[in-house]
């Protein structure tokens, strides 16, 4: 990951900030896409397990209640595990989105700071020009 480099007078180098923010955004977009795919896969697996449970419940003609209970219990535990995995991925996705928002806010604050610095420098230059113009007028009036 690239680091943000600092310049002596103007704060951080804008190119460095831009590239760092862009790199982080791309990394987060890729991770979000991966997590969304994983969540979709887990949802499909959950649905498959639900259908399997329903199918097994319909097919149970065996008089052995113990086997029935074991199969149902195992399927139920698997369903719970898959549901927990989907929930974990969803939470991780939300956390990544929050981090993206934070990174974007930092970039925006940095840009605002740079604009304020540039405007301050321009005001200073404008005041200097006005002072120089006044000095030239006074010299012209004295002559």
N, CA, C and O atoms as a MOPAC input file, in Angstrom:
PM7 MOZYME 1SCF
protein

 N      0.85600 1    -1.18200 1     0.00000 1
 C      0.00000 1     0.00000 1     0.00000 1
 C      0.89300 1     1.23300 1     0.00000 1
 O      1.90100 1     1.28800 1     0.70300 1
 N      0.50200 1     2.22100 1    -0.80300 1
 C      1.30700 1     3.43100 1    -0.88700 1
 C      1.11700 1     4.29900 1     0.35500 1
 O      0.07800 1     4.27600 1     1.01400 1
 N      2.16000 1     5.05600 1     0.63900 1
 C      2.09600 1     5.95100 1     1.80100 1
 C      1.89800 1     7.36900 1     1.31600 1
 O      2.27200 1     7.71800 1     0.19700 1
 N      1.31000 1     8.17400 1     2.16600 1
 C      1.11000 1     9.58800 1     1.85800 1
 C      2.39900 1    10.31300 1     2.20200 1
 O      2.89300 1    10.22700 1     3.32600 1
 N      2.94300 1    11.03400 1     1.21500 1
 C      4.17300 1    11.78100 1     1.46000 1
 C      3.83400 1    13.21100 1     1.83400 1
 O      2.85100 1    13.77900 1     1.35800 1
 N      4.65100 1    13.77500 1     2.68000 1
 C      4.41200 1    15.12800 1     3.19200 1
 C      5.38800 1    16.07800 1     2.52500 1
 O      6.58000 1    15.79700 1     2.40100 1
 N      4.85700 1    17.19600 1     2.10500 1
 C      5.70800 1    18.23900 1     1.53000 1
 C      5.98400 1    19.26800 1     2.61200 1
 O      5.21800 1    19.39600 1     3.56700 1
 N      7.06800 1    19.99400 1     2.46100 1
 C      7.52700 1    20.89900 1     3.52200 1
 C      6.55800 1    22.03800 1     3.80100 1
 O      6.22600 1    22.25800 1     4.96500 1
 N      6.08300 1    22.77700 1     2.79800 1
 C      5.30500 1    23.98200 1     3.04500 1
 C      3.80800 1    23.78400 1     2.86600 1
 O      3.02200 1    24.46800 1     3.52100 1
 N      3.40400 1    22.89600 1     2.02500 1
 C      1.98700 1    22.82100 1     1.63900 1
 C      1.26500 1    21.61300 1     2.22600 1
 O      0.15700 1    21.31400 1     1.78100 1
 N      1.80900 1    20.93100 1     3.16300 1
 C      1.11900 1    19.78200 1     3.75700 1
 C      1.44100 1    18.52300 1     2.96100 1
 O      2.59200 1    18.28900 1     2.59300 1
 N      0.43300 1    17.72700 1     2.70300 1
 C      0.63400 1    16.46400 1     2.01000 1
 C      0.61100 1    16.65900 1     0.50300 1
 O     -0.09000 1    17.52900 1    -0.01400 1
 N      1.37900 1    15.84600 1    -0.18600 1
 C      1.40800 1    15.90500 1    -1.64300 1
 C      0.05900 1    15.41900 1    -2.17600 1
 O     -0.34900 1    14.29900 1    -1.86500 1
 N     -0.64100 1    16.23000 1    -2.96800 1
 C     -1.97300 1    15.85600 1    -3.45400 1
 C     -1.96500 1    14.54900 1    -4.24900 1
 O     -2.89000 1    13.74700 1    -4.11600 1
 N     -0.94800 1    14.32300 1    -5.06400 1
 C     -0.88600 1    13.08800 1    -5.84400 1
 C     -0.78800 1    11.88200 1    -4.91600 1
 O     -1.40300 1    10.84300 1    -5.15900 1
 N     -0.01800 1    12.03400 1    -3.86900 1
 C      0.15000 1    10.95300 1    -2.90600 1
 C     -1.16400 1    10.65100 1    -2.20400 1
 O     -1.52500 1     9.48800 1    -2.02400 1
 N     -1.87400 1    11.69000 1    -1.81000 1
 C     -3.17700 1    11.51300 1    -1.14200 1
 C     -4.15500 1    10.85100 1    -2.09900 1
 O     -4.86100 1     9.91100 1    -1.73600 1
 N     -4.18800 1    11.36200 1    -3.34300 1
 C     -5.10600 1    10.81900 1    -4.34700 1
 C     -4.82700 1     9.33500 1    -4.58000 1
 O     -5.75000 1     8.52100 1    -4.60000 1
 N     -3.55000 1     8.98800 1    -4.75500 1
 C     -3.22200 1     7.59100 1    -5.05300 1
 C     -3.52000 1     6.69600 1    -3.86600 1
 O     -3.97800 1     5.56600 1    -4.04100 1
 N     -3.26700 1     7.18200 1    -2.66100 1
 C     -3.55900 1     6.37900 1    -1.46900 1
 C     -5.05700 1     6.16900 1    -1.31100 1
 O     -5.50400 1     5.05400 1    -1.04300 1
 N     -5.82700 1     7.22400 1    -1.47400 1
 C     -7.28300 1     7.10900 1    -1.35700 1
 C     -7.81600 1     6.18400 1    -2.44800 1
 O     -8.66400 1     5.33300 1    -2.18200 1
 N     -7.32200 1     6.34900 1    -3.66900 1
 C     -7.77000 1     5.50500 1    -4.78200 1
 C     -7.42700 1     4.03800 1    -4.53200 1
 O     -8.24000 1     3.14900 1    -4.78600 1
 N     -6.22400 1     3.79700 1    -4.03700 1
 C     -5.80800 1     2.41300 1    -3.75800 1
 C     -6.69200 1     1.79100 1    -2.68900 1
 O     -7.11100 1     0.64100 1    -2.81400 1
 N     -6.97400 1     2.55300 1    -1.64100 1
 C     -7.83300 1     2.02800 1    -0.57300 1
 C     -9.25600 1     1.79000 1    -1.06600 1
 O     -9.88800 1     0.79500 1    -0.71200 1
 N     -9.75000 1     2.70800 1    -1.88200 1
 C    -11.09900 1     2.54400 1    -2.41600 1
 C    -11.17900 1     1.29000 1    -3.27200 1
 O    -12.12700 1     0.51500 1    -3.15600 1
 N    -10.18800 1     1.09000 1    -4.12800 1
 C    -10.19900 1    -0.08100 1    -4.99600 1
 C    -10.11700 1    -1.36300 1    -4.17000 1
 O    -10.81500 1    -2.33700 1    -4.45500 1
 N     -9.26900 1    -1.36000 1    -3.15400 1
 C     -9.13500 1    -2.52800 1    -2.28000 1
 C    -10.46900 1    -2.83100 1    -1.60200 1
 O    -10.88800 1    -3.98600 1    -1.52700 1
 N    -11.12900 1    -1.78700 1    -1.11200 1
 C    -12.41200 1    -1.98300 1    -0.43800 1
 C    -13.49300 1    -2.42600 1    -1.42400 1
 O    -14.33500 1    -3.25900 1    -1.08700 1
 N    -13.47300 1    -1.87500 1    -2.63500 1
 C    -14.46000 1    -2.30500 1    -3.63900 1
 C    -14.29000 1    -3.78700 1    -3.95800 1
 O    -15.26800 1    -4.52600 1    -4.06900 1
 N    -13.03100 1    -4.21400 1    -4.10500 1
 C    -12.77300 1    -5.62200 1    -4.39900 1
 C    -13.24100 1    -6.51100 1    -3.24400 1
 O    -13.85800 1    -7.55300 1    -3.46400 1
 N    -12.94300 1    -6.09300 1    -2.02700 1
 C    -13.33900 1    -6.89100 1    -0.86300 1
 C    -14.86000 1    -6.92900 1    -0.73700 1
 O    -15.43300 1    -7.96200 1    -0.39100 1
 N    -15.50800 1    -5.80400 1    -1.01700 1
 C    -16.96800 1    -5.75800 1    -0.96500 1
 C    -17.55000 1    -6.72200 1    -1.99100 1
 O    -18.48900 1    -7.46000 1    -1.69400 1
 N    -16.98800 1    -6.71300 1    -3.19900 1
 C    -17.47500 1    -7.61500 1    -4.24300 1
 C    -17.28200 1    -9.06700 1    -3.81900 1
 O    -18.16900 1    -9.89700 1    -4.02000 1
 N    -16.12200 1    -9.37500 1    -3.23100 1
 C    -15.86300 1   -10.73100 1    -2.75500 1
 C    -16.85700 1   -11.12800 1    -1.66600 1
 O    -17.40100 1   -12.23200 1    -1.67800 1
 N    -17.08400 1   -10.21700 1    -0.73200 1
 C    -18.00400 1   -10.52200 1     0.36600 1
 C    -19.44000 1   -10.65300 1    -0.13200 1
 O    -20.19700 1   -11.48800 1     0.36400 1
 N    -19.81300 1    -9.83700 1    -1.10200 1
 C    -21.15800 1    -9.95900 1    -1.66000 1
 C    -21.32300 1   -11.30100 1    -2.36600 1
 O    -22.36300 1   -11.95000 1    -2.25200 1
 N    -20.29500 1   -11.70600 1    -3.08900 1
 C    -20.34500 1   -13.01200 1    -3.75200 1
 C    -20.42900 1   -14.12800 1    -2.71800 1
 O    -21.21000 1   -15.06800 1    -2.86100 1
 N    -19.62200 1   -14.01100 1    -1.68800 1
 C    -19.64000 1   -15.02400 1    -0.62800 1
 C    -21.00500 1   -15.07000 1     0.05200 1
 O    -21.52000 1   -16.14900 1     0.34200 1
 N    -21.58600 1   -13.91000 1     0.30300 1
 C    -22.90500 1   -13.85300 1     0.92400 1
 C    -23.94700 1   -14.50100 1     0.01900 1
 O    -24.81800 1   -15.23000 1     0.49400 1
 N    -23.85800 1   -14.23500 1    -1.29400 1
 C    -24.80900 1   -14.84800 1    -2.23400 1
 C    -24.65300 1   -16.36700 1    -2.24200 1
 O    -25.64100 1   -17.10000 1    -2.25900 1
 N    -23.40400 1   -16.83000 1    -2.23100 1
 C    -23.15100 1   -18.27000 1    -2.20300 1
 C    -23.71000 1   -18.89900 1    -0.92600 1
 O    -24.32600 1   -19.96500 1    -0.96600 1
 N    -23.49300 1   -18.23700 1     0.19300 1
 C    -23.99400 1   -18.76400 1     1.46500 1
 C    -25.51900 1   -18.76100 1     1.50200 1
 O    -26.12900 1   -19.68000 1     2.04900 1
 N    -26.13200 1   -17.73500 1     0.92500 1
 C    -27.59600 1   -17.70900 1     0.87300 1
 C    -28.12300 1   -18.86800 1     0.03200 1
 O    -29.09600 1   -19.53100 1     0.39200 1
 N    -27.45100 1   -19.09500 1    -1.10200 1
 C    -27.85400 1   -20.22400 1    -1.95200 1
 C    -27.69900 1   -21.54300 1    -1.19300 1
 O    -28.55600 1   -22.42200 1    -1.27500 1
 N    -26.61200 1   -21.66700 1    -0.46700 1
 C    -26.37900 1   -22.89500 1     0.31600 1
 C    -27.44900 1   -23.05400 1     1.39000 1
 O    -27.94900 1   -24.15700 1     1.60900 1
 N    -27.80200 1   -21.96500 1     2.05600 1
 C    -28.86600 1   -22.01000 1     3.05900 1
 C    -30.17700 1   -22.46200 1     2.43900 1
 O    -30.88500 1   -23.29900 1     2.99900 1
 N    -30.49500 1   -21.90200 1     1.27800 1
 C    -31.74400 1   -22.27000 1     0.61400 1
 C    -31.71800 1   -23.74100 1     0.21800 1
 O    -32.72100 1   -24.44400 1     0.34400 1
 N    -30.57000 1   -24.20000 1    -0.26000 1
 C    -30.41700 1   -25.60800 1    -0.61500 1
 C    -30.63400 1   -26.50200 1     0.60500 1
 O    -31.30700 1   -27.52900 1     0.52900 1
 N    -30.05100 1   -26.08900 1     1.72800 1
 C    -30.22400 1   -26.87000 1     2.95700 1
 C    -31.68200 1   -26.85500 1     3.42300 1
 O    -32.18900 1   -27.86400 1     3.91200 1
 N    -32.33700 1   -25.74000 1     3.27700 1
 C    -33.75800 1   -25.68100 1     3.64800 1
 C    -34.57600 1   -26.63900 1     2.78200 1
 O    -35.44200 1   -27.35600 1     3.28400 1
 N    -34.29200 1   -26.64500 1     1.47500 1
 C    -35.00800 1   -27.56600 1     0.58700 1
 C    -34.69500 1   -29.01500 1     0.95900 1
 O    -35.57300 1   -29.87800 1     0.94000 1
 N    -33.43400 1   -29.26400 1     1.29600 1
 C    -33.03700 1   -30.61900 1     1.68900 1
 C    -33.75600 1   -31.04400 1     2.95800 1
 O    -34.21100 1   -32.18300 1     3.06800 1
 N    -33.85800 1   -30.13400 1     3.91300 1
 C    -34.59000 1   -30.43700 1     5.15700 1
 C    -36.04200 1   -30.75200 1     4.82900 1
 O    -36.59900 1   -31.73700 1     5.31300 1
 N    -36.64900 1   -29.90400 1     4.00200 1
 C    -38.05400 1   -30.13200 1     3.65000 1
 C    -38.22800 1   -31.45500 1     2.92400 1
 O    -39.17900 1   -32.19200 1     3.18400 1
 N    -37.31000 1   -31.75400 1     2.01400 1
 C    -37.37700 1   -33.01300 1     1.27000 1
 C    -37.21900 1   -34.21100 1     2.19500 1
 O    -37.95300 1   -35.19300 1     2.08400 1
 N    -36.26400 1   -34.12500 1     3.10200 1
 C    -36.04500 1   -35.22900 1     4.04600 1
 C    -37.24400 1   -35.40900 1     4.96800 1
 O    -37.61800 1   -36.53200 1     5.30700 1
 N    -37.84000 1   -34.29200 1     5.36600 1
 C    -39.01800 1   -34.40100 1     6.22400 1
 C    -40.16700 1   -35.08900 1     5.49700 1
 O    -40.90900 1   -35.86400 1     6.10000 1
 N    -40.31800 1   -34.80600 1     4.19400 1
 C    -41.38000 1   -35.42300 1     3.40600 1
 C    -41.10900 1   -36.90500 1     3.15600 1
 O    -42.02800 1   -37.72400 1     3.14000 1
 N    -39.82800 1   -37.23600 1     2.96200 1
 C    -39.46100 1   -38.60600 1     2.61500 1
 C    -39.39200 1   -39.54800 1     3.81100 1
 O    -39.29800 1   -40.76400 1     3.64400 1
 N    -39.43600 1   -39.01100 1     4.96700 1
 C    -39.25200 1   -39.85500 1     6.14400 1
 C    -40.44600 1   -40.79800 1     6.31100 1
 O    -41.53200 1   -40.41200 1     6.74200 1
 N    -40.18500 1   -42.03100 1     5.95100 1
 C    -41.20000 1   -43.07000 1     6.13400 1
 C    -40.69000 1   -44.13000 1     7.10800 1
 O    -41.38500 1   -45.07800 1     7.47200 1
 N    -39.45700 1   -43.91800 1     7.50100 1
 C    -38.84000 1   -44.87500 1     8.40600 1
 C    -39.46500 1   -44.76400 1     9.78400 1
 O    -39.73300 1   -43.66200 1    10.26400 1
 N    -39.70000 1   -45.90400 1    10.42300 1
 C    -40.26700 1   -45.87300 1    11.76900 1
 C    -39.23000 1   -45.52700 1    12.84000 1
 O    -39.56400 1   -45.41500 1    14.01900 1
 N    -37.99600 1   -45.36200 1    12.43000 1
 C    -36.93300 1   -45.13400 1    13.39100 1
 C    -36.86400 1   -43.63000 1    13.70300 1
 O    -36.32600 1   -42.84700 1    12.92100 1
 N    -37.40200 1   -43.25700 1    14.82700 1
 C    -37.43300 1   -41.85200 1    15.23500 1
 C    -36.04400 1   -41.31200 1    15.53100 1
 O    -35.79000 1   -40.12300 1    15.34300 1
 N    -35.15800 1   -42.15600 1    15.98400 1
 C    -33.81700 1   -41.70600 1    16.32700 1
 C    -33.06700 1   -41.21500 1    15.07800 1
 O    -32.41400 1   -40.17200 1    15.12400 1
 N    -33.15400 1   -41.94500 1    13.98700 1
 C    -32.49700 1   -41.54300 1    12.74500 1
 C    -33.09300 1   -40.22900 1    12.26200 1
 O    -32.37400 1   -39.33300 1    11.81900 1
 N    -34.38600 1   -40.12700 1    12.35000 1
 C    -35.06900 1   -38.90600 1    11.94200 1
 C    -34.56500 1   -37.70800 1    12.75200 1
 O    -34.27300 1   -36.64900 1    12.19700 1
 N    -34.47000 1   -37.88700 1    14.03600 1
 C    -34.01100 1   -36.80700 1    14.90200 1
 C    -32.56400 1   -36.43000 1    14.59200 1
 O    -32.22400 1   -35.24700 1    14.58900 1
 N    -31.71300 1   -37.41500 1    14.33200 1
 C    -30.31500 1   -37.13600 1    14.02500 1
 C    -30.16400 1   -36.35300 1    12.72000 1
 O    -29.41400 1   -35.37800 1    12.66400 1
 N    -30.85500 1   -36.76600 1    11.69900 1
 C    -30.76600 1   -36.09500 1    10.40600 1
 C    -31.28800 1   -34.66700 1    10.52600 1
 O    -30.65200 1   -33.72300 1    10.05800 1
 N    -32.43500 1   -34.52300 1    11.14900 1
 C    -33.00900 1   -33.18000 1    11.32000 1
 C    -32.09200 1   -32.30200 1    12.14300 1
 O    -31.87700 1   -31.13500 1    11.81600 1
 N    -31.55500 1   -32.85900 1    13.20500 1
 C    -30.64700 1   -32.09400 1    14.05700 1
 C    -29.40900 1   -31.64400 1    13.30800 1
 O    -28.98200 1   -30.49800 1    13.44300 1
 N    -28.83000 1   -32.53700 1    12.51900 1
 C    -27.62800 1   -32.18700 1    11.75100 1
 C    -27.93200 1   -31.11800 1    10.71000 1
 O    -27.16800 1   -30.16700 1    10.54500 1
 N    -29.02400 1   -31.27300 1    10.02600 1
 C    -29.40300 1   -30.27200 1     9.03100 1
 C    -29.68500 1   -28.92500 1     9.68600 1
 O    -29.31900 1   -27.87400 1     9.15900 1
 N    -30.33400 1   -28.97300 1    10.82900 1
 C    -30.63000 1   -27.72900 1    11.53900 1
 C    -29.33800 1   -27.04800 1    11.99300 1
 O    -29.20000 1   -25.83100 1    11.86600 1
 N    -28.40000 1   -27.82300 1    12.51900 1
 C    -27.11900 1   -27.25200 1    12.94400 1
 C    -26.36200 1   -26.65600 1    11.74300 1
 O    -25.77600 1   -25.57900 1    11.84500 1
 N    -26.38100 1   -27.35300 1    10.63100 1
 C    -25.73000 1   -26.84700 1     9.42600 1
 C    -26.38900 1   -25.55300 1     8.96200 1
 O    -25.71100 1   -24.60300 1     8.57000 1
 N    -27.70400 1   -25.52800 1     9.01100 1
 C    -28.44600 1   -24.32400 1     8.64300 1
 C    -28.05500 1   -23.16100 1     9.55300 1
 O    -27.84300 1   -22.04700 1     9.07400 1
 N    -27.96100 1   -23.40500 1    10.83900 1
 C    -27.57300 1   -22.34800 1    11.77900 1
 C    -26.15200 1   -21.85600 1    11.50500 1
 O    -25.88500 1   -20.65600 1    11.56300 1
 N    -25.24600 1   -22.78100 1    11.20700 1
 C    -23.87200 1   -22.39700 1    10.91000 1
 C    -23.82000 1   -21.51900 1     9.65400 1
 O    -23.12500 1   -20.50400 1     9.62300 1
 N    -24.55400 1   -21.92000 1     8.64100 1
 C    -24.57400 1   -21.14700 1     7.40100 1
 C    -25.21600 1   -19.77300 1     7.62400 1
 O    -24.75900 1   -18.77200 1     7.07400 1
 N    -26.25900 1   -19.73600 1     8.42000 1
 C    -26.91500 1   -18.45900 1     8.72200 1
 C    -25.96100 1   -17.52900 1     9.46200 1
 O    -25.91400 1   -16.33000 1     9.18500 1
 N    -25.19900 1   -18.08500 1    10.40500 1
 C    -24.22100 1   -17.28200 1    11.13300 1
 C    -23.14900 1   -16.76200 1    10.18800 1
 O    -22.71800 1   -15.61500 1    10.30700 1
 N    -22.71700 1   -17.59400 1     9.25100 1
 C    -21.70200 1   -17.16400 1     8.28400 1
 C    -22.22900 1   -16.01400 1     7.43000 1
 O    -21.49500 1   -15.06300 1     7.16100 1
 N    -23.47100 1   -16.08500 1     7.00500 1
 C    -24.06800 1   -15.00500 1     6.21700 1
 C    -24.12900 1   -13.72900 1     7.05000 1
 O    -23.81800 1   -12.64800 1     6.55100 1
 N    -24.52400 1   -13.84600 1     8.29800 1
 C    -24.59200 1   -12.68300 1     9.17900 1
 C    -23.21200 1   -12.06400 1     9.38100 1
 O    -23.06900 1   -10.84200 1     9.34600 1
 N    -22.20100 1   -12.89800 1     9.59300 1
 C    -20.83100 1   -12.39100 1     9.77500 1
 C    -20.34900 1   -11.64500 1     8.53300 1
 O    -19.74500 1   -10.57700 1     8.64000 1
 N    -20.61400 1   -12.20200 1     7.36800 1
 C    -20.18800 1   -11.55400 1     6.12200 1
 C    -20.92200 1   -10.23100 1     5.94600 1
 O    -20.32700 1    -9.24400 1     5.51400 1
 N    -22.18700 1   -10.20500 1     6.27000 1
 C    -22.96600 1    -8.97000 1     6.16400 1
 C    -22.41600 1    -7.90200 1     7.09800 1
 O    -22.31300 1    -6.73800 1     6.71100 1
 N    -22.06600 1    -8.27500 1     8.30900 1
 C    -21.47800 1    -7.32300 1     9.25600 1
 C    -20.13400 1    -6.80600 1     8.76300 1
 O    -19.84700 1    -5.61400 1     8.86600 1
 N    -19.31300 1    -7.70200 1     8.22800 1
 C    -17.99800 1    -7.30200 1     7.71800 1
 C    -18.15900 1    -6.33600 1     6.54600 1
 O    -17.40600 1    -5.37000 1     6.42200 1
 N    -19.12700 1    -6.59600 1     5.70100 1
 C    -19.41500 1    -5.71500 1     4.58000 1
 C    -19.81700 1    -4.32700 1     5.07400 1
 O    -19.37000 1    -3.32300 1     4.52000 1
 N    -20.64000 1    -4.25900 1     6.09100 1
 C    -21.05300 1    -2.97400 1     6.65900 1
 C    -19.85100 1    -2.23200 1     7.24200 1
 O    -19.74000 1    -1.01500 1     7.09400 1
 N    -18.96000 1    -2.95800 1     7.89900 1
 C    -17.76300 1    -2.33500 1     8.47700 1
 C    -16.86400 1    -1.76600 1     7.37700 1
 O    -16.32800 1    -0.66700 1     7.52100 1
 N    -16.70200 1    -2.49800 1     6.29900 1
 C    -15.87100 1    -2.02400 1     5.18800 1
 C    -16.48300 1    -0.77500 1     4.57600 1
 O    -15.76500 1     0.16100 1     4.22500 1
 N    -17.78700 1    -0.75500 1     4.44700 1
 C    -18.45100 1     0.42600 1     3.90700 1
 C    -18.23900 1     1.63300 1     4.82400 1
 O    -18.04500 1     2.74900 1     4.34200 1
 N    -18.27400 1     1.42100 1     6.12700 1
 C    -18.00700 1     2.51800 1     7.06900 1
 C    -16.57500 1     3.03000 1     6.91200 1
 O    -16.33400 1     4.23600 1     6.95800 1
 N    -15.62900 1     2.11200 1     6.72700 1
 C    -14.23400 1     2.50500 1     6.52700 1
 C    -14.07900 1     3.31100 1     5.23700 1
 O    -13.32200 1     4.28100 1     5.19900 1
 N    -14.78900 1     2.91300 1     4.18600 1
 C    -14.76200 1     3.65500 1     2.92400 1
 C    -15.23700 1     5.08700 1     3.13500 1
 O    -14.62500 1     6.03600 1     2.64500 1
 N    -16.32400 1     5.22800 1     3.86300 1
 C    -16.86400 1     6.56300 1     4.12900 1
 C    -15.83700 1     7.39100 1     4.88700 1
 O    -15.64200 1     8.56900 1     4.58700 1
 N    -15.18400 1     6.78500 1     5.86100 1
 C    -14.17600 1     7.50300 1     6.65300 1
 C    -13.01400 1     7.95300 1     5.76800 1
 O    -12.56800 1     9.09600 1     5.87700 1
 N    -12.52000 1     7.08300 1     4.90200 1
 C    -11.40500 1     7.41800 1     4.01500 1
 C    -11.81100 1     8.55300 1     3.07800 1
 O    -11.03500 1     9.48000 1     2.84500 1
 N    -13.01900 1     8.47900 1     2.54400 1
 C    -13.48600 1     9.53600 1     1.64500 1
 C    -13.61500 1    10.87100 1     2.37500 1
 O    -13.29200 1    11.92000 1     1.81700 1
 N    -14.08500 1    10.83200 1     3.61600 1
 C    -14.20100 1    12.05700 1     4.39900 1
 C    -12.82700 1    12.67000 1     4.65800 1
 O    -12.66500 1    13.88800 1     4.58300 1
 N    -11.85000 1    11.83800 1     4.96100 1
 C    -10.49900 1    12.34400 1     5.19100 1
 C     -9.94900 1    13.00100 1     3.92400 1
 O     -9.33300 1    14.06500 1     3.99200 1
 N    -10.17100 1    12.37300 1     2.77900 1
 C     -9.70700 1    12.93800 1     1.51400 1
 C    -10.36400 1    14.28300 1     1.24000 1
 O     -9.71100 1    15.21900 1     0.77900 1
 N    -11.65900 1    14.37500 1     1.52700 1
 C    -12.37800 1    15.62400 1     1.32200 1
 C    -11.85400 1    16.71400 1     2.24800 1
 O    -11.66800 1    17.85400 1     1.82200 1
 N    -11.61900 1    16.37600 1     3.49500 1
 C    -11.08800 1    17.34900 1     4.45100 1
 C     -9.70500 1    17.83500 1     4.00700 1
 O     -9.38700 1    19.01800 1     4.13000 1
 N     -8.89900 1    16.92700 1     3.49900 1
 C     -7.56800 1    17.29700 1     3.02600 1
 C     -7.66800 1    18.25600 1     1.84700 1
 O     -6.94300 1    19.24900 1     1.78200 1
 N     -8.56200 1    17.95900 1     0.92400 1
 C     -8.73300 1    18.83400 1    -0.24100 1
 C     -9.20500 1    20.21600 1     0.19000 1
 O     -8.73700 1    21.22600 1    -0.33600 1
 N    -10.12900 1    20.26400 1     1.14500 1
 C    -10.60100 1    21.55600 1     1.64100 1
 C     -9.44600 1    22.34600 1     2.24500 1
 O     -9.32300 1    23.55200 1     2.03300 1
 N     -8.61300 1    21.65700 1     2.98900 1
 C     -7.46100 1    22.31200 1     3.61600 1
 C     -6.52500 1    22.88300 1     2.55300 1
 O     -6.02000 1    23.99500 1     2.70600 1
 N     -6.29400 1    22.13600 1     1.48500 1
 C     -5.42900 1    22.61600 1     0.40900 1
 C     -6.02800 1    23.83700 1    -0.27000 1
 O     -5.31800 1    24.79400 1    -0.57700 1
 N     -7.31900 1    23.80400 1    -0.50100 1
 C     -7.98700 1    24.94500 1    -1.13700 1
 C     -7.86800 1    26.17600 1    -0.24500 1
 O     -7.60500 1    27.27200 1    -0.74000 1
 N     -8.05900 1    26.00900 1     1.05700 1
 C     -7.92400 1    27.12900 1     1.98500 1
 C     -6.50300 1    27.69200 1     1.97200 1
 O     -6.31600 1    28.90800 1     2.02400 1
 N     -5.51600 1    26.82500 1     1.90400 1
 C     -4.13000 1    27.27600 1     1.85600 1
 C     -3.86100 1    28.07100 1     0.58000 1
 O     -3.22600 1    29.12500 1     0.61500 1
 N     -4.34700 1    27.55700 1    -0.53800 1
 C     -4.13500 1    28.23500 1    -1.81600 1
 C     -4.84200 1    29.58200 1    -1.81500 1
 O     -4.27800 1    30.57500 1    -2.27500 1
 N     -6.06100 1    29.63200 1    -1.30800 1
 C     -6.78300 1    30.89900 1    -1.24200 1
 C     -6.05200 1    31.90100 1    -0.34100 1
 O     -5.98700 1    33.08700 1    -0.66400 1
 N     -5.51100 1    31.44100 1     0.76400 1
 C     -4.74100 1    32.31900 1     1.65300 1
 C     -3.52800 1    32.88200 1     0.94100 1
 O     -3.23400 1    34.07200 1     1.06400 1
 N     -2.82700 1    32.05600 1     0.20600 1
 C     -1.64900 1    32.51700 1    -0.53500 1
 C     -2.06000 1    33.53500 1    -1.60300 1
 O     -1.38100 1    34.54300 1    -1.80200 1
 N     -3.17800 1    33.26400 1    -2.28700 1
 C     -3.64000 1    34.19800 1    -3.30900 1
 C     -4.02700 1    35.54600 1    -2.69000 1
 O     -3.73200 1    36.59300 1    -3.26700 1
 N     -4.67300 1    35.53400 1    -1.54400 1
 C     -5.02100 1    36.78500 1    -0.86400 1
 C     -3.76300 1    37.56300 1    -0.49000 1
 O     -3.70300 1    38.78400 1    -0.63500 1
 N     -2.76400 1    36.83500 1    -0.00800 1
 C     -1.50100 1    37.45700 1     0.37300 1
 C     -0.83500 1    38.11100 1    -0.85000 1
 O     -0.35100 1    39.24000 1    -0.77300 1
 N     -0.82000 1    37.39600 1    -1.95800 1
 C     -0.22100 1    37.92500 1    -3.19300 1
 C     -1.00500 1    39.14400 1    -3.66100 1
 O     -0.41900 1    40.13400 1    -4.10100 1
 N     -2.32900 1    39.07100 1    -3.56700 1
 C     -3.15500 1    40.20000 1    -3.99000 1
 C     -2.87000 1    41.42900 1    -3.12400 1
 O     -2.77400 1    42.54300 1    -3.63900 1
 N     -2.73400 1    41.22700 1    -1.81400 1
 C     -2.40300 1    42.35500 1    -0.93000 1
 C     -1.03900 1    42.93500 1    -1.27400 1
 O     -0.86200 1    44.15300 1    -1.25200 1
 N     -0.08200 1    42.08500 1    -1.59000 1
 C      1.25100 1    42.55800 1    -1.97200 1
 C      1.18300 1    43.37500 1    -3.25500 1
 O      1.82200 1    44.42100 1    -3.36800 1
 N      0.41100 1    42.89700 1    -4.21300 1
 C      0.26600 1    43.62400 1    -5.48200 1
 C     -0.38100 1    44.98800 1    -5.24700 1
 O      0.03700 1    45.98300 1    -5.83800 1
 N     -1.39600 1    45.03600 1    -4.38900 1
 C     -2.04800 1    46.30600 1    -4.09000 1
 C     -1.06900 1    47.26300 1    -3.41600 1
 O     -1.04600 1    48.45300 1    -3.72900 1
 N     -0.26700 1    46.75000 1    -2.49800 1
 C      0.72600 1    47.56800 1    -1.80900 1
 C      1.76600 1    48.07400 1    -2.81200 1
 O      2.16500 1    49.23700 1    -2.75500 1
 N      2.20300 1    47.21200 1    -3.72600 1
 C      3.18400 1    47.60400 1    -4.74400 1
 C      2.59500 1    48.67700 1    -5.65900 1
 O      3.28100 1    49.63100 1    -6.02600 1
 N      1.31600 1    48.51600 1    -6.02700 1
 C      0.65600 1    49.51200 1    -6.88800 1
 C      0.57500 1    50.86000 1    -6.17400 1
 O      0.80600 1    51.90300 1    -6.78600 1
 N      0.25000 1    50.84100 1    -4.89600 1
 C      0.15900 1    52.08400 1    -4.12900 1
 C      1.53100 1    52.74400 1    -4.02000 1
 O      1.63600 1    53.96500 1    -4.13500 1
 N      2.58600 1    51.95200 1    -3.80000 1
 C      3.93500 1    52.49100 1    -3.71800 1
 C      4.34600 1    53.11700 1    -5.02900 1
 O      4.99500 1    54.16300 1    -5.02900 1
 N      3.98400 1    52.50000 1    -6.16700 1
 C      4.32400 1    53.06500 1    -7.47200 1
 C      3.58100 1    54.35800 1    -7.72200 1
 O      4.12700 1    55.29100 1    -8.31000 1
 N      2.31800 1    54.41900 1    -7.27300 1
 C      1.54800 1    55.65600 1    -7.44100 1
 C      2.17000 1    56.77600 1    -6.61100 1
 O      2.24600 1    57.91300 1    -7.07600 1
 N      2.61400 1    56.47700 1    -5.39900 1
 C      3.22400 1    57.49100 1    -4.55300 1
 C      4.53800 1    57.98400 1    -5.15700 1
 O      4.82900 1    59.17900 1    -5.10700 1
 N      5.31600 1    57.09600 1    -5.71300 1
 C      6.57400 1    57.46200 1    -6.36000 1
 C      6.27100 1    58.33200 1    -7.57600 1
 O      6.97200 1    59.31300 1    -7.82400 1
 N      5.23800 1    57.98200 1    -8.33500 1
 C      4.85100 1    58.74600 1    -9.51600 1
 C      4.34900 1    60.12700 1    -9.10800 1
 O      4.62300 1    61.09900 1    -9.81200 1
 N      3.62600 1    60.24900 1    -7.99700 1
 C      3.11500 1    61.53500 1    -7.53400 1
 C      4.26300 1    62.42700 1    -7.02900 1
 O      4.21100 1    63.64300 1    -7.20800 1
 N      5.27400 1    61.85500 1    -6.41300 1
 C      6.39900 1    62.60700 1    -5.87600 1
 C      7.25300 1    63.17400 1    -7.01300 1
 O      7.88500 1    64.21700 1    -6.84500 1
 N      7.27700 1    62.52400 1    -8.12600 1
 C      8.13900 1    62.95600 1    -9.23000 1
 C      7.52500 1    64.05300 1    -9.99100 1
 O      8.11400 1    64.54000 1   -10.95600 1

